[in-house]
Amino acid sequence: MSTEILPKITMRVAFRADTDTVSADVELDGLDDRYLGSGTAPRSHDASDDPHLAHELAIARALHSLHQGVMARIHEQIDRVGDDI
């Protein structure tokens, strides 16, 4: 078992909605940086549709956006340190 102290990372998700869209904002704090992602999805006005589908799609898009931001930052750091990784 490793005795290494692991970093504390916090993730927050917030939703906003109006009559036509649902938006999700994701914030990741930790590792000496803060990352943000956001996504939106249209709301269905059909009562037979899954009521959470727009929220799920918005969060998936926000997490994808977050992923792209984290990966961009990682590639910047790798480029800075060169072949030391």
MDTraj code that builds the backbone (N, CA, C; nanometers):
import mdtraj as md
import numpy as np

residues = "MET SER THR GLU ILE LEU PRO LYS ILE THR MET ARG VAL ALA PHE ARG ALA ASP THR ASP THR VAL SER ALA ASP VAL GLU LEU ASP GLY LEU ASP ASP ARG TYR LEU GLY SER GLY THR ALA PRO ARG SER HIS ASP ALA SER ASP ASP PRO HIS LEU ALA HIS GLU LEU ALA ILE ALA ARG ALA LEU HIS SER LEU HIS GLN GLY VAL MET ALA ARG ILE HIS GLU GLN ILE ASP ARG VAL GLY ASP ASP ILE".split()
xyz = np.array([
    [0.0846, -0.1180, 0.0000],
    [0.0000, 0.0000, 0.0000],
    [0.0889, 0.1241, 0.0000],
    [0.0570, 0.2178, -0.0853],
    [0.1361, 0.3395, -0.0977],
    [0.1032, 0.4369, 0.0147],
    [0.2057, 0.5079, 0.0602],
    [0.1846, 0.6107, 0.1623],
    [0.1797, 0.7501, 0.1007],
    [0.1769, 0.7551, -0.0327],
    [0.1712, 0.8828, -0.1033],
    [0.0412, 0.9559, -0.0700],
    [0.0537, 1.0842, -0.0441],
    [-0.0642, 1.1660, -0.0169],
    [-0.1245, 1.2081, -0.1506],
    [-0.2495, 1.1720, -0.1707],
    [-0.3173, 1.2020, -0.2961],
    [-0.3777, 1.3422, -0.2920],
    [-0.3831, 1.4079, -0.4055],
    [-0.4401, 1.5438, -0.4078],
    [-0.5905, 1.5407, -0.3852],
    [-0.6401, 1.6483, -0.3282],
    [-0.7847, 1.6632, -0.3087],
    [-0.8408, 1.7333, -0.4319],
    [-0.9410, 1.6738, -0.4906],
    [-1.0053, 1.7295, -0.6089],
    [-1.1545, 1.7416, -0.5804],
    [-1.2110, 1.8555, -0.6140],
    [-1.3527, 1.8801, -0.5948],
    [-1.4176, 1.9099, -0.7296],
    [-1.5336, 1.8485, -0.7533],
    [-1.6080, 1.8750, -0.8755],
    [-1.7473, 1.9246, -0.8373],
    [-1.7891, 2.0311, -0.9043],
    [-1.9224, 2.0864, -0.8820],
    [-1.9976, 2.0905, -1.0144],
    [-2.1263, 2.0623, -1.0071],
    [-2.2127, 2.0689, -1.1248],
    [-2.3312, 2.1575, -1.0898],
    [-2.3622, 2.2502, -1.1796],
    [-2.4779, 2.3373, -1.1604],
    [-2.5604, 2.3357, -1.2889],
    [-2.6907, 2.3281, -1.2723],
    [-2.7819, 2.3300, -1.3856],
    [-2.8573, 2.4621, -1.3897],
    [-2.8881, 2.5059, -1.5115],
    [-2.9778, 2.6186, -1.5348],
    [-3.0757, 2.5731, -1.6418],
    [-3.1973, 2.6200, -1.6319],
    [-3.2958, 2.5796, -1.7322],
    [-3.3919, 2.6938, -1.7602],
    [-3.4365, 2.6977, -1.8843],
    [-3.5465, 2.7857, -1.9197],
    [-3.6477, 2.7003, -1.9966],
    [-3.7395, 2.7591, -2.0617],
    [-3.8443, 2.6798, -2.1269],
    [-3.7930, 2.5976, -2.2447],
    [-3.6809, 2.6385, -2.3042],
    [-3.6322, 2.5701, -2.4245],
    [-3.5027, 2.4922, -2.4080],
    [-3.4200, 2.5271, -2.3085],
    [-3.2894, 2.4616, -2.2957],
    [-3.2543, 2.4322, -2.1499],
    [-3.1648, 2.3369, -2.1348],
    [-3.1030, 2.3062, -2.0055],
    [-2.9534, 2.3261, -2.0250],
    [-2.8888, 2.3925, -1.9308],
    [-2.7442, 2.4139, -1.9350],
    [-2.6818, 2.3519, -1.8111],
    [-2.5624, 2.2975, -1.8291],
    [-2.4864, 2.2414, -1.7173],
    [-2.3488, 2.3066, -1.7174],
    [-2.3039, 2.3465, -1.6000],
    [-2.1691, 2.3992, -1.5804],
    [-2.0969, 2.3069, -1.4831],
    [-1.9761, 2.2670, -1.5205],
    [-1.8949, 2.1781, -1.4384],
    [-1.7667, 2.2517, -1.4018],
    [-1.7290, 2.2425, -1.2754],
    [-1.6049, 2.3041, -1.2275],
    [-1.5243, 2.1984, -1.1545],
    [-1.3979, 2.1871, -1.1906],
    [-1.3063, 2.0926, -1.1287],
    [-1.1952, 2.1726, -1.0626],
    [-1.1850, 2.1615, -0.9307],
    [-1.0809, 2.2302, -0.8548],
    [-0.9841, 2.1279, -0.7994],
    [-0.8577, 2.1552, -0.8161],
    [-0.7553, 2.0678, -0.7606],
    [-0.6334, 2.0667, -0.8492],
    [-0.5314, 2.0000, -0.8026],
    [-0.4063, 1.9878, -0.8764],
    [-0.3516, 2.1250, -0.9146],
    [-0.3689, 2.2210, -0.8261],
    [-0.3181, 2.3575, -0.8443],
    [-0.3793, 2.4290, -0.9645],
    [-0.4986, 2.3906, -1.0029],
    [-0.5634, 2.4563, -1.1159],
    [-0.7144, 2.4412, -1.1038],
    [-0.7852, 2.5158, -1.1850],
    [-0.9315, 2.5097, -1.1895],
    [-0.9723, 2.4957, -1.3355],
    [-1.0575, 2.4007, -1.3625],
    [-1.1036, 2.3742, -1.4978],
    [-1.2552, 2.3921, -1.5031],
    [-1.3034, 2.4425, -1.6154],
    [-1.4462, 2.4653, -1.6337],
    [-1.4933, 2.3984, -1.7619],
    [-1.6152, 2.3506, -1.7598],
    [-1.6782, 2.2960, -1.8794],
    [-1.8247, 2.3339, -1.8782],
    [-1.8833, 2.3442, -1.9950],
    [-2.0255, 2.3764, -2.0014],
    [-2.0888, 2.3048, -2.1199],
    [-2.2174, 2.2791, -2.1074],
    [-2.2916, 2.2142, -2.2145],
    [-2.4376, 2.2504, -2.2065],
    [-2.5039, 2.2441, -2.3191],
    [-2.6473, 2.2730, -2.3243],
    [-2.7185, 2.1637, -2.4029],
    [-2.8480, 2.1566, -2.3821],
    [-2.9315, 2.0625, -2.4566],
    [-3.0722, 2.1202, -2.4664],
    [-3.1388, 2.0938, -2.5776],
    [-3.2766, 2.1413, -2.5907],
    [-3.3702, 2.0595, -2.5017],
    [-3.4705, 2.1253, -2.4484],
    [-3.5725, 2.0561, -2.3697],
    [-3.6809, 2.0073, -2.4634],
    [-3.7292, 1.8890, -2.4368],
    [-3.8407, 1.8363, -2.5143],
    [-3.9709, 1.8840, -2.4514],
    [-4.0648, 1.9178, -2.5346],
    [-4.1962, 1.9597, -2.4845],
    [-4.2972, 1.8460, -2.4960],
    [-4.2483, 1.7275, -2.5330],
    [-4.3316, 1.6076, -2.5425],
    [-4.3350, 1.5415, -2.4051],
    [-4.4503, 1.5327, -2.3463],
    [-4.4650, 1.4789, -2.2105],
    [-4.4242, 1.3325, -2.2005],
    [-4.4209, 1.2590, -2.3116],
    [-4.3843, 1.1172, -2.3060],
    [-4.2330, 1.0957, -2.3026],
    [-4.1545, 1.1994, -2.3296],
    [-4.0089, 1.1870, -2.3273],
    [-3.9573, 1.1772, -2.1840],
    [-3.8398, 1.1208, -2.1699],
    [-3.7727, 1.1111, -2.0401],
    [-3.7508, 1.2517, -1.9864],
    [-3.8000, 1.2841, -1.8672],
    [-3.7880, 1.4208, -1.8149],
    [-3.6438, 1.4617, -1.7821],
    [-3.5537, 1.3644, -1.7703],
    [-3.4146, 1.3958, -1.7350],
    [-3.3201, 1.3910, -1.8541],
    [-3.3710, 1.3583, -1.9712],
    [-3.2863, 1.3418, -2.0885],
    [-3.2063, 1.4681, -2.1200],
    [-3.2699, 1.5836, -2.1164],
    [-3.1983, 1.7092, -2.1464],
    [-3.0891, 1.7357, -2.0426],
    [-3.1163, 1.7070, -1.9154],
    [-3.0150, 1.7249, -1.8114],
    [-2.8964, 1.6311, -1.8347],
    [-2.9263, 1.5062, -1.8693],
    [-2.8201, 1.4088, -1.8933],
    [-2.7345, 1.4497, -2.0130],
    [-2.7987, 1.4958, -2.1189],
    [-2.7244, 1.5389, -2.2370],
    [-2.6412, 1.6635, -2.2069],
    [-2.6976, 1.7574, -2.1318],
    [-2.6236, 1.8786, -2.0959],
    [-2.5012, 1.8445, -2.0110],
    [-2.5160, 1.7537, -1.9151],
    [-2.4014, 1.7183, -1.8309],
    [-2.2975, 1.6420, -1.9126],
    [-2.3399, 1.5557, -2.0044],
    [-2.2443, 1.4845, -2.0893],
    [-2.1643, 1.5838, -2.1730],
    [-2.2310, 1.6832, -2.2267],
    [-2.1613, 1.7846, -2.3069],
    [-2.0692, 1.8693, -2.2210],
    [-2.1115, 1.8993, -2.0978],
    [-2.0262, 1.9769, -2.0068],
    [-1.9021, 1.8967, -1.9684],
    [-1.9183, 1.7677, -1.9430],
    [-1.8035, 1.6839, -1.9087],
    [-1.7089, 1.6691, -2.0273],
    [-1.7634, 1.6615, -2.1467],
    [-1.6785, 1.6561, -2.2669],
    [-1.5981, 1.7860, -2.2794],
    [-1.6635, 1.8979, -2.2566],
    [-1.5959, 2.0274, -2.2609],
    [-1.4856, 2.0338, -2.1549],
    [-1.5158, 1.9843, -2.0355],
    [-1.4172, 1.9794, -1.9271],
    [-1.2983, 1.8924, -1.9684],
    [-1.3259, 1.7774, -2.0245],
    [-1.2215, 1.6861, -2.0703],
    [-1.1287, 1.7552, -2.1706],
    [-1.1863, 1.8261, -2.2658],
    [-1.1048, 1.8956, -2.3652],
    [-1.0145, 2.0004, -2.2998],
    [-1.0665, 2.0727, -2.2016],
    [-0.9860, 2.1731, -2.1323],
    [-0.8726, 2.1129, -2.0528],
    [-0.9006, 2.0025, -1.9837],
    [-0.7960, 1.9352, -1.9053],
    [-0.6886, 1.8795, -1.9982],
    [-0.7296, 1.8172, -2.1076],
    [-0.6322, 1.7608, -2.2012],
    [-0.5471, 1.8700, -2.2664],
    [-0.6068, 1.9828, -2.2988],
    [-0.5294, 2.0937, -2.3567],
    [-0.4226, 2.1400, -2.2588],
    [-0.4608, 2.1522, -2.1322],
    [-0.3655, 2.1946, -2.0285],
    [-0.2527, 2.0924, -2.0121],
    [-0.2866, 1.9646, -2.0136],
    [-0.1855, 1.8594, -2.0007],
    [-0.0869, 1.8657, -2.1168],
    [-0.1386, 1.8826, -2.2385],
    [-0.0495, 1.8898, -2.3548],
    [0.0412, 2.0127, -2.3492],
    [-0.0101, 2.1233, -2.2973],
    [0.0748, 2.2421, -2.2787],
    [0.1892, 2.2114, -2.1827],
    [0.1579, 2.1426, -2.0734],
    [0.2602, 2.1084, -1.9754],
    [0.3615, 2.0106, -2.0319],
    [0.3150, 1.9133, -2.1086],
    [0.4064, 1.8167, -2.1708],
    [0.4994, 1.8875, -2.2688],
    [0.4447, 1.9796, -2.3479],
    [0.5276, 2.0544, -2.4423],
    [0.6341, 2.1366, -2.3700],
    [0.5986, 2.1876, -2.2507],
    [0.6929, 2.2685, -2.1760],
    [0.8080, 2.1856, -2.1192],
    [0.7798, 2.0654, -2.0718],
    [0.8846, 1.9854, -2.0098],
    [0.9580, 1.8964, -2.1093],
    [0.9024, 1.8813, -2.2276],
    [0.9707, 1.8033, -2.3310],
    [0.9614, 1.6544, -2.3058],
    [1.0740, 1.5864, -2.3219],
    [1.0763, 1.4396, -2.3150],
    [1.0960, 1.3854, -2.1741],
    [1.0789, 1.4681, -2.0724],
    [1.1029, 1.4234, -1.9351],
    [0.9887, 1.3394, -1.8795],
    [0.8824, 1.3206, -1.9548],
    [0.7683, 1.2436, -1.9030],
    [0.7775, 1.1023, -1.9551],
])
top = md.Topology()
chain = top.add_chain()
for i, resn in enumerate(residues, 1):
    res = top.add_residue(resn, chain, resSeq=i)
    for name in ("N", "CA", "C"):
        top.add_atom(name, md.element.get_by_symbol(name[0]), res)
traj = md.Trajectory(xyz[None], top)
